[in-house]
Amino acid sequence: MTKLANFIVEKRKLIISIFLILTVISIAFIPMVGVNYNLSSYLPSEMNTKKAMDIMEDEFSLSGQAQIMIEDVTIPKAMEVKEKIKNVDGVKSVIWLDDIVDVYQPMNFFNENTVEDYYKDNTALFQVEFSNDDYSLKTGDAIDDIREIIGENGVIGGTAVNTKAMRESTVKEILSISMIVVPLFIIILLITTQSWFEPVIYLSVIGISVLINMGTNVVFGDISFITQSSAAILQFALSMDYSLFLLHRFAEERDKGLEVNKAMKVAIVESFSSLASSCLTTVAGFAALMFMRYRIGMDMSLVLGKGIILSLISVIFLLPGVTILFHKLIEKTHHGSLLPSLEKVGKGIVKSRFIVILIVAILIIPAYLAQDSNSFIYGETAVTSSEETEVGKEQKKIQDKFGVYNPMVVLVPKGNINTEVDLTKELNNKSYISSVQGLVTITDPTIPKEILPNKVVDNFLSENYSRIILTLKVPVESNVTFRSVDDIHNVLEKYYGDDYYLLGSSASVSDIKEVVDKDFTVVNVISIIAVAIIMMFTFKSLSLPILLVLVIKSAIWINMSVPYFMDIPLSFIGYMIVSAIQLGATIDYAILLTNRYMDNRKTMDKKSAAISAVKDSGWSVITSALILCVAGLGVYFISSINGVSEMGLLIGRGAALSGIMVLVLLPQLLVTFDKVIKKTTLKRVSD
């Protein structure tokens, strides 16, 4: 390690040049990183929805969907608008009342429910199918053109509109979050460090690693919009510790009288072990997500794991050179500590030992049971734009007027007309289905398809499959929906066995639920074991990993129990991801305080060691927790995407809870189990 430290310090100009070149190249690659908004694409290949998507794309092409509602419009005017929408580049078809009945006849001649599905109270509702899928830029352009046509009296909603809104808000919100959160980081660092210039170095070095990470994401082709929305700010917050560790050590060595280069070499050698263990525990939390069958875990794991490793590399190789370059400026802007001593706080914590342990013990049990009883949301409804946004308000306006629109597609082998007729009749009789459209429902089944218009035939028949479009009356995701999807599967199996495919948001949600319920146990166990093993080698102890994991898991249980007591449904994806992040990232706080305690025990009794550990590491823990908390809450307050916003809240609250538990509970446990720690740790502490 000494040779490496010598190389880093002596070749610092070359290293700085290499990092600057890599940063420029990475910035050029950032626009080339694709963003995936389709959560269904992360399902395992063996799931029905994933297979259905592949078949649908091959046989018919995947088409985006939208609903358009226009108020204060007559039937003739609505037909004019329909024709204009049909002519928009990117629109494949528009279905309205005139496709179902003869609109030139009096409306009282027809079934009232049929008419009111498309026209009610001088308000028209059009169903639009796009030429490309929901995630296509061409579909987004078509939506813009449609908005110009429908004007102020019209609103538009649906999956294609949600996707467009998320795509646009993701770019804007990343900038907005950075503009608010980074200045807050600076304020925190100015208060907690002892130089006015140090925060500039911290942010520059970690900022470079963030840019390199964003650019190198090009190797993945594309990343999920959830990862894109949160990865940069989380990397900032999760890896800021590394800079703090190294520069604090450097300052200590300078205070001992060592010259700059020598002090930095010693700082690199002495802090490397802490930096490496800190990085490993964080990466271990992300690595556990790689074992999810739902591949969005792999997506976030690879991006954030790579980011944390790049941050560590930047701190070890780049930070020393930058610090030496600006060391005179750091010393000129040096100021005394702005923070009070935590010695009295440490004494108070140790003194109230049994009371704190009792209170936490009382809290943990209901918290564990509550977090295990949360109501979860599994699909895209968990991550779509908030109802407070314009898109959310428009969608609600359509639903308030015409009810829920939840389309699904059934693909069955073509050729057996009688079976299709029987199937569509049975599905049409289901109370949760408002319409069933197929070639056998819109035309006379006895008419040979050869004499039907090609446009009609191509919409419902491909080389191998017949397509049937269902419109459900139930929400995309609810217990009623899950039962309805199961019932549809049962009906399809009755006629076709396993030889069918079901595609749609509700079918996707059912598959996601099936996958992630099993994934959680795997991720939870792997993350705990991985972190515990790293700490076992770090401390050469069997008992300390158990105590430290218990402290952080307690914070996680309390964090995740809040939605239960507030009766708020929780995104299961966010629940899983944040659980892994909170364990892997905030265990560093516990490692830092425990390291101080173990060092102090060589010369102090257990109570004095605990008090000194709180005093020496308390502000470092608070600084780290504050930075992560601010990052999470920044995402929560700014993001209009429900799933991303919720994940920010969980991370922010989790960081605060982990910091509190480490400072309040961990010292008590270290003192209480001091004898056990002695007997189960190779590096013996004093009596």
WOJO-V121688 format. One record per pair of residues at least 24 apart in sequence whose ideal C-beta (glycine too) atoms are under 10 Angstrom apart, sorted by the first residue. I is the first residue (numbers start at 1). J is the second residue. Records with the same first field share a line. If there is no record, write none. Layout:
I: J, J
This chain:
1: 265, 268, 269, 270, 272, 273
2: 265, 266, 268, 269
4: 265, 268, 269, 272, 316, 317
5: 261, 262, 264, 265, 266, 267, 268, 269, 270, 272, 316, 320
6: 261, 265, 268, 269
7: 265, 317
8: 264, 265, 268, 316, 317, 318, 319, 320, 321
9: 260, 261, 262, 263, 264, 265, 267, 268, 320, 321, 324
10: 261, 265, 321
11: 317, 321
12: 261, 264, 317, 318, 320, 321, 322, 323, 324, 325
13: 321, 324, 325
14: 321
15: 317, 318, 320, 321, 322
16: 208, 317, 318, 320, 321, 322, 324, 325
17: 321
18: 317, 318
19: 205, 208, 209, 212, 313, 314, 317, 318, 321, 322
20: 208, 318
22: 208, 209, 211, 212, 215, 216, 310, 314, 318
23: 207, 208, 209, 210, 211, 212, 215, 314, 318
24: 211, 215
25: 211, 212, 215, 216
26: 208, 209, 210, 211, 212, 213, 214, 215, 216, 217, 218, 310
27: 211, 212, 214, 215
28: 215, 218
29: 211, 212, 214, 215, 216, 217, 218, 219
30: 211, 213, 214, 215, 216, 217, 218
31: 215, 218
32: 215, 217, 218, 221, 222
33: 214, 215, 216, 217, 218, 219, 220, 221, 222, 223, 228, 303
34: 217, 218, 220, 221, 222, 223, 228
35: 135, 166, 167, 170, 171, 217, 222, 223, 224, 225, 226, 227, 228, 229
36: 135, 220, 221, 222, 223, 224, 225, 226, 227, 228, 296, 299
37: 134, 135, 159, 162, 163, 164, 166, 167, 170, 222, 224, 225, 226, 228, 380, 383, 384
38: 62, 133, 134, 135, 159, 163, 222, 224, 225, 380, 508
39: 224, 225, 226, 294, 296, 378, 379, 380, 382, 383, 505, 508, 509, 512, 573, 643
40: 379, 380, 503, 504, 505, 507, 508, 509, 511, 512
41: 135, 222, 224, 295, 296, 508
42: 224, 292, 293, 294, 295, 296, 297, 298, 299, 512, 515, 573
43: 293, 294, 295, 296, 508, 511, 512, 514, 515, 516
44: 292, 293, 294, 295, 511, 514, 515
45: 293, 295
46: 293
47: 293, 294, 507, 508, 510, 511, 512, 514, 515
48: 489, 498, 500, 501, 502, 503, 507, 508, 510, 511, 514
49: 501, 502, 503, 504, 505, 507, 508, 509, 510, 511, 512, 515
50: 503, 508, 511
51: 411, 501, 502, 503
52: 409, 410, 411, 500, 501, 502, 503, 504, 507, 508, 511
53: 133, 501, 503, 508
54: 501
55: 411, 462, 464, 465, 501, 503
56: 133, 409, 411, 462, 465, 467, 501, 503
57: 133
58: 462, 463, 464, 465
59: 411, 414, 461, 462, 463, 464, 465, 466, 467, 501
60: 409, 411, 458, 459, 460, 461, 462, 465, 467
61: 92, 131, 132, 133, 462
62: 130, 132, 133, 134, 135, 136, 409, 503
63: 92, 93, 128, 129, 130, 131, 132, 133, 134, 136, 139, 160, 409, 459
64: 90, 91, 92, 128, 129, 130, 131, 132, 133, 134, 135, 136, 138, 139, 140, 142, 143, 158, 159, 160, 161, 163, 164
65: 127, 128, 129, 130, 133, 134, 139, 157, 158, 159, 160, 161, 405, 407, 504, 505
66: 91, 94, 126, 127, 128, 129, 130, 134, 139, 142, 143, 146, 156, 157, 158, 159, 160, 161, 162, 164, 405
67: 125, 126, 127, 128, 155, 156, 157, 158, 159, 160, 161, 394, 395, 398, 399, 402, 405, 407
68: 94, 96, 124, 125, 126, 127, 128, 143, 146, 147, 149, 150, 154, 155, 156, 157, 158, 161, 398
69: 120, 123, 124, 125, 126, 150, 153, 154, 155, 156, 157, 394, 395, 397, 398, 399, 401, 402
70: 122, 123, 124, 125, 126, 149, 150, 151, 153, 154, 155, 156
71: 121, 122, 123, 124, 150, 152, 153, 154, 155, 397, 401
72: 121, 122, 123, 124, 153
73: 119, 122, 123, 124, 150, 153, 154
74: 119, 122, 124
75: 103, 104, 107, 119, 122, 124
76: 103, 104
77: 122, 124
78: 103, 118, 119, 122, 123, 124, 125, 126
79: 103, 124
81: 124, 126, 146, 149, 150, 151, 153, 154
82: 124, 126, 128, 149
84: 145, 146, 148, 149, 150
85: 126, 128, 142, 145, 146, 149, 150, 154
86: 126, 128
87: 145, 149
88: 128, 130, 131, 141, 142, 143, 144, 145, 146, 148, 149
89: 131, 138, 141, 142, 145
90: 128, 130, 131, 132, 136, 137, 138, 139, 140, 141, 142, 143, 144, 145, 146, 160
91: 128, 129, 130, 131, 139, 142, 143, 145, 146
92: 128, 129, 130, 131, 132, 142, 459
93: 127, 128, 129, 130, 131, 455, 459
94: 126, 127, 128, 129, 146
95: 125, 126, 127, 128, 129, 437, 469
96: 124, 125, 126, 127, 128
97: 124, 125, 126
99: 127, 437, 442
100: 435, 437, 442
113: 434
114: 434, 435
116: 401, 402, 403
117: 402, 403, 405, 434, 435, 471
118: 402
119: 402
120: 401, 402
121: 401
123: 153, 154, 398, 401, 402
124: 150, 154
125: 398, 401, 402, 403, 405
126: 150, 154, 156
127: 158, 405, 407, 435, 469, 471
128: 156, 158, 160, 161
129: 160, 407, 459, 469
130: 158, 160
132: 160
133: 159, 160, 163
134: 158, 159, 160, 161, 162, 163, 164
135: 159, 160, 163, 164, 166, 167, 225
136: 160, 163, 164
137: 164, 167
139: 163, 164
140: 164, 165, 167, 168
154: 394
155: 390, 391, 393, 394, 395, 396, 397, 398, 401
156: 391, 394, 395, 398
157: 391, 392, 393, 394, 395, 396, 397, 398, 399, 405
158: 391, 394, 395, 398, 405, 407
159: 380, 384, 407, 476, 504, 505
161: 385, 391, 394, 395
162: 380, 381, 383, 384, 385, 389, 391, 392, 395, 641
163: 225, 380, 384, 385
164: 385, 391
165: 384, 385, 389, 390, 391, 392, 394, 395, 640, 641
166: 225, 226, 229, 380, 383, 384, 385, 389, 391, 640, 641, 643, 644
167: 225, 228
168: 391
169: 225, 229, 385, 386, 389, 391, 638, 639, 640, 641, 644
170: 225, 226, 228, 229, 639, 640, 641, 644
171: 228, 229
172: 638, 640
173: 229, 230, 635, 638, 639, 640, 641, 644, 645
174: 214, 228, 229, 230, 231, 232, 233, 635, 638, 639
175: 638
176: 634, 637, 638, 639
177: 229, 230, 232, 233, 631, 634, 635, 636, 637, 638, 639, 644, 648
178: 207, 210, 232, 233, 236, 634, 638
179: 634, 638
180: 630, 633, 634, 637, 638
181: 233, 236, 237, 627, 630, 631, 632, 633, 634, 635, 637, 638
182: 207, 233, 236, 630, 631, 634
184: 626, 627, 629, 630, 631, 633, 634
185: 233, 236, 237, 240, 626, 627, 630, 631, 634
187: 626, 630
188: 240, 622, 623, 624, 626, 627, 629, 630
189: 240, 243, 244, 623, 626, 627
190: 335, 338
191: 337, 338, 339, 619, 623, 626
192: 244, 337, 338, 339, 619, 620, 622, 623, 624, 626, 627
193: 243, 244, 247, 248, 251, 330, 334, 335, 337, 338, 339, 619, 623
194: 247, 248, 251, 330, 333, 334, 335, 336, 337, 338, 339
195: 247, 251, 326, 329, 330, 331, 332, 333, 334, 335
196: 329, 330, 332, 333, 334, 335
197: 326, 327, 328, 329, 330, 331, 332, 333, 334
198: 243, 244, 247, 248, 251, 323, 326, 329, 330, 333, 334
199: 240, 243
200: 322, 326, 329, 330, 333
201: 243, 247, 318, 319, 322, 323, 325, 326, 327, 329, 330
202: 236, 240, 242, 243, 244, 247, 315, 319, 322, 627
203: 236, 240, 243
204: 243, 314, 318, 319, 322, 326
205: 239, 240, 242, 243, 246, 247, 311, 314, 315, 317, 318, 319, 320, 321, 322, 323
206: 235, 236, 237, 238, 239, 240, 241, 242, 243, 307, 310, 311, 314, 315, 318, 319
207: 232, 235, 236, 314
208: 310, 311, 314, 318, 319, 322
209: 235, 236, 239, 242, 243, 307, 308, 309, 310, 311, 312, 313, 314, 315, 318, 319
210: 234, 235, 236, 239, 307, 310, 311, 314
211: 310
212: 306, 307, 310, 311, 313, 314
213: 303, 304, 305, 306, 307, 308, 309, 310, 311, 314
214: 303, 307
216: 303, 306, 307, 310
217: 299, 302, 303, 306, 307
219: 302, 306
220: 298, 299, 302, 303, 306
222: 299
223: 296, 299, 300, 302, 303
224: 295, 296, 298, 299, 300, 303, 383, 573
225: 383, 641, 643, 644
226: 296, 299, 300, 383, 571, 573, 574, 577, 641, 643, 644, 647
227: 296, 299, 300, 301, 302, 303, 304, 577, 644
228: 299, 303, 644
229: 383, 635, 638, 639, 641, 643, 644, 645, 647, 648
230: 300, 303, 304, 577, 581, 631, 632, 635, 639, 641, 643, 644, 647, 648, 651
231: 299, 300, 303, 304, 306, 307
232: 303, 304, 307, 631
233: 628, 630, 631, 632, 634, 635, 648, 651
234: 300, 303, 304, 307, 308, 581, 585, 628, 631, 632, 635, 647, 648, 651
235: 303, 304, 306, 307, 308, 310, 311, 631
236: 307, 311, 627, 628, 631
237: 585, 624, 625, 626, 627, 628, 629, 630, 631, 632, 634, 635, 651, 652, 655
238: 278, 279, 282, 285, 286, 304, 307, 308, 311, 581, 584, 585, 586, 588, 624, 627, 628, 631, 651, 655
239: 278, 279, 282, 304, 307, 308, 309, 310, 311, 312, 314, 315, 585, 627
240: 311, 315, 623, 624, 627, 628, 631
241: 274, 275, 278, 279, 282, 311, 315, 585, 588, 589, 592, 620, 621, 623, 624, 627, 628
242: 271, 274, 275, 276, 278, 279, 282, 308, 311, 312, 313, 314, 315, 316, 319, 588
243: 275, 311, 314, 315, 318, 319, 322, 323
244: 315, 592, 620, 623, 624, 627
245: 270, 271, 272, 274, 275, 278, 315, 588, 592, 620, 624
246: 270, 271, 272, 274, 275, 315, 316, 319, 320, 323
247: 271, 315, 319, 320, 323, 330
248: 620
249: 274, 275
250: 319, 320, 323, 324, 327, 330
251: 323, 330, 331, 334
254: 327, 330, 331
260: 323, 324, 327, 328, 330, 331
261: 320, 324, 327
263: 323, 324, 327
264: 319, 320, 321, 323, 324, 327
265: 320
267: 319, 320, 323
268: 315, 316, 317, 319, 320
271: 315, 316
272: 312, 316
273: 538, 595
274: 538, 588, 591, 592, 595
275: 312, 315, 316
276: 312, 316, 534, 538
277: 534, 535, 537, 538, 539, 587, 588, 591, 595
278: 308, 312, 534, 538, 585, 587, 588, 589, 591, 592, 624
279: 305, 308, 309, 311, 312, 313, 315, 316, 534, 588
280: 308, 309, 312, 530, 531, 533, 534, 535, 537, 538, 584
281: 527, 530, 531, 532, 534, 535, 538, 548, 552, 583, 584, 585, 586, 587, 588, 590, 591
282: 307, 308, 309, 311, 312, 531, 534, 581, 583, 584, 585, 586, 587, 588
283: 307, 308, 309, 312, 530, 534, 584, 585
284: 526, 527, 528, 529, 530, 531, 532, 533, 534, 535, 580, 583, 584, 587
285: 523, 526, 527, 528, 530, 531, 577, 579, 580, 581, 582, 583, 584, 585, 586, 587
286: 527, 577, 580, 581, 584, 585
287: 523, 526, 527, 530, 580, 584
288: 522, 523, 524, 525, 526, 527, 528, 529, 530, 531, 576, 579, 580, 583, 584
289: 519, 522, 523, 526, 527, 576, 577, 579, 580, 581, 584
290: 523, 526
291: 519, 522, 523, 525, 526, 527
292: 515, 516, 518, 519, 520, 522, 523, 526, 573, 576, 577, 580
293: 514, 515, 516, 518, 519, 522
294: 378, 511, 512, 514, 515, 516, 518, 519, 572, 573, 576
295: 515
296: 512, 516, 573, 576, 577
297: 516, 519, 522, 523, 573, 576, 577, 580
300: 573, 576, 577, 580, 581, 647
301: 523, 577, 580
304: 577, 580, 581, 584, 585
305: 584
308: 584, 585
337: 619
339: 618, 619, 622, 623
340: 619
341: 615, 618, 619
342: 611, 612, 614, 615, 616, 617, 618, 619, 621, 622, 663
343: 611, 612, 614, 615, 616, 618
344: 611, 614, 615
345: 611, 614, 615, 618, 663, 664
346: 607, 608, 610, 611, 612, 613, 614, 615, 616, 617, 618, 663, 667
347: 607, 608, 610, 611, 614, 615
348: 611, 614, 664
349: 610, 611, 614, 618, 663, 664, 665, 666, 667, 668, 671
350: 606, 607, 608, 609, 610, 611, 613, 614, 667, 668, 670, 671
351: 607, 611
352: 664, 668
353: 607, 610, 665, 667, 668, 669, 671, 672
354: 668, 672
355: 668
356: 664, 665, 667, 668, 669
357: 664, 665, 668, 669, 672
359: 664, 665
360: 551, 554, 555, 558, 661, 664, 665, 668, 669
361: 554, 665
363: 554, 557, 558, 561
364: 550, 553, 554, 555, 557, 558, 561, 665
365: 557
366: 557, 558, 561, 564, 565
367: 554, 555, 556, 557, 558, 559, 560, 561, 562, 564, 565
368: 553, 554, 556, 557, 558, 560, 561
369: 557, 561, 564
370: 557, 558, 560, 561, 562, 563, 564, 565
371: 556, 557, 558, 559, 560, 561, 562, 563, 564, 565, 570, 575, 579
372: 557, 560, 561, 564
373: 561, 564
374: 560, 561, 562, 563, 564, 565, 568, 569, 570, 572, 575
375: 479, 563, 564, 567, 568, 569, 570, 572
376: 477, 513, 516, 517, 520, 563, 569, 570, 571, 572, 573, 574, 575, 576
377: 476, 477, 478, 509, 512, 513, 569, 570, 571, 572, 573, 574, 575, 642, 643, 646
378: 477, 482, 508, 509, 510, 511, 512, 513, 514, 515, 516, 517, 571, 572, 573
379: 476, 477, 481, 505, 506, 507, 508, 509, 510, 511, 512, 513, 571, 572, 573
380: 476, 477, 505, 508, 509, 512, 642, 643
381: 475, 476, 477, 478, 505, 506, 509, 569, 571, 642, 643
382: 477, 509, 512, 569, 570, 571, 572, 573, 574, 575, 642, 643, 646
383: 571, 573, 574, 641, 642, 643, 644, 645, 646, 647
384: 476, 640, 641, 642, 643
385: 639, 640, 641, 642, 643
386: 639, 640, 641, 642, 645
387: 642
388: 640, 642
389: 640, 641, 642
390: 640
391: 640
392: 640, 642
399: 475
403: 434, 473
404: 432, 434, 471, 472, 473, 474, 475, 476, 481
405: 434, 471, 472, 473, 476
406: 432, 433, 434, 470, 471, 472, 473, 474, 475, 476, 477, 481, 484, 504, 505, 506
407: 435, 437, 469, 470, 471, 472, 503, 504, 505, 506
408: 433, 468, 469, 470, 471, 472, 484, 485, 488, 502, 503, 504, 505, 506, 507, 508
409: 467, 468, 469, 470, 501, 502, 503, 504, 507
410: 436, 438, 465, 466, 467, 468, 469, 470, 488, 491, 492, 496, 500, 501, 502, 503, 504, 507
411: 462, 464, 465, 466, 467, 468, 492, 496, 499, 500, 501, 502, 503
412: 438, 465, 466, 467, 468, 492, 495, 496, 499, 500, 501, 502
413: 464, 465, 466, 496, 499, 500
414: 439, 449, 460, 461, 462, 463, 464, 465, 466, 467
415: 461, 464, 465, 466
416: 466, 495, 496
417: 445, 446, 449, 466
418: 445
419: 466, 495, 496
420: 445, 460, 466, 468, 495, 496
421: 445
422: 494, 495
423: 466, 468, 491, 492, 494, 495, 496, 500
424: 468, 470
426: 491, 492, 494, 495
427: 468, 470, 487, 488, 491, 492
428: 470
430: 470, 472, 473, 484, 487, 488, 491
431: 473, 474, 484
432: 470, 472, 473, 474, 480, 481, 483, 484, 485, 487, 488
433: 470, 471, 472, 473, 474, 484, 487, 488
434: 470, 471, 472, 473, 474
435: 469, 470, 471, 472, 473
436: 468, 469, 470, 471
437: 467, 468, 469, 470, 471
438: 466, 467, 468, 469, 470
439: 466, 467, 468
440: 466, 468
441: 468, 469
465: 500, 501
467: 501, 503
468: 492, 500
469: 504
470: 502, 504, 506
471: 504
472: 504, 505, 506
474: 506
475: 505, 506, 509
476: 504, 505, 506, 508, 509
477: 505, 506, 508, 509, 510, 512, 513, 569
478: 506, 509
481: 505, 506, 507, 509, 510
482: 506, 509, 510, 513
484: 510
485: 509, 510, 511
486: 510
512: 572, 573
513: 572
516: 572, 573, 575, 576
517: 572
519: 572, 573, 576
520: 572, 575, 576, 579
522: 576
523: 576, 577, 579, 580
524: 553, 556, 576, 579, 580, 583
526: 580
527: 576, 579, 580, 581, 582, 583, 584, 587
528: 552, 553, 580, 583
530: 580, 583, 584
531: 580, 583, 584, 587, 591
532: 587
534: 584, 587, 591
535: 587, 590, 591, 594
538: 591, 594, 595
539: 591, 594, 595, 598, 677, 680, 681, 682, 683
540: 680, 681, 682, 683
541: 594, 598, 676, 677, 678, 679, 680, 681, 682, 683
542: 676, 677, 679, 680, 681, 682
543: 669, 673, 675, 676, 677, 678, 679, 680, 681
544: 590, 591, 594, 597, 598, 669, 670, 673, 676, 677, 680, 681
545: 587, 590, 680
546: 669, 673, 676, 680
547: 590, 594, 665, 666, 669, 670, 672, 673, 676, 677
548: 587, 589, 590, 591, 593, 594, 662, 666, 669, 670
549: 583, 587, 590
550: 590, 661, 665, 666, 669
551: 586, 587, 589, 590, 593, 594, 658, 661, 662, 664, 665, 666, 668, 669, 670
552: 582, 583, 584, 585, 586, 587, 588, 589, 590, 654, 657, 658, 661, 662, 666
553: 579, 582, 583, 587, 658, 661
554: 657, 658, 661, 665
555: 582, 583, 586, 589, 590, 653, 654, 655, 656, 657, 658, 659, 660, 661, 662, 665
556: 580, 581, 582, 583, 586, 650, 654, 657, 658, 661
557: 657
558: 653, 654, 657, 658, 660, 661
559: 649, 650, 651, 652, 653, 654, 655, 656, 657, 658
560: 650, 653, 654
562: 649, 650, 653, 657
563: 646, 649, 650
568: 646
569: 646
570: 646, 650
571: 642, 643, 644, 645, 646, 647, 650
573: 643, 646, 647
574: 642, 643, 644, 645, 646, 647, 648, 649, 650, 651
575: 646, 647, 650
577: 643, 647, 650, 651
578: 632, 646, 647, 648, 649, 650, 651, 652, 653, 654
579: 650, 654
581: 628, 632, 647, 650, 651, 654, 655
582: 628, 632, 650, 651, 653, 654, 655, 657, 658
583: 654, 658
585: 624, 628, 651, 654, 655, 658
586: 621, 624, 625, 628, 651, 654, 655, 656, 657, 658, 659, 661, 662
587: 658, 662
588: 620, 621, 624, 625, 628, 658, 662
589: 617, 620, 621, 622, 624, 625, 628, 655, 658, 659, 660, 661, 662, 663, 666
590: 621, 658, 661, 662, 663, 665, 666, 669, 670
591: 617, 662
592: 616, 617, 618, 620, 621, 624, 662
593: 617, 618, 620, 621, 662, 663, 666, 667, 670
594: 662, 666, 667, 669, 670, 677
596: 620
597: 666, 667, 670, 671, 674, 677, 685
598: 670, 677, 681, 683, 685
599: 683, 685
600: 685, 686
601: 670, 674, 677, 678, 681, 683, 684, 685, 686, 687
602: 683, 684, 685, 686
603: 685, 686
604: 685, 686
605: 671, 674, 686, 687
606: 667, 670, 671, 672, 673, 674, 675, 677, 678, 685, 686, 687
607: 667, 671, 674
609: 667, 670, 671, 674, 685, 686
610: 666, 667, 668, 669, 670, 671, 672, 674
611: 667, 671
613: 663, 666, 667, 670
614: 662, 663, 664, 666, 667
617: 662, 663
618: 659, 662, 663, 667
621: 658, 659, 660, 662, 663, 666
622: 656, 659, 660, 662, 663
623: 659
624: 655, 658, 659, 662
625: 652, 654, 655, 656, 657, 658, 659, 660, 662, 663
626: 655, 656, 659
627: 655
628: 652, 654, 655, 656, 658, 659
629: 653, 654, 655, 656, 657, 658, 659
630: 655, 656
631: 655
632: 656
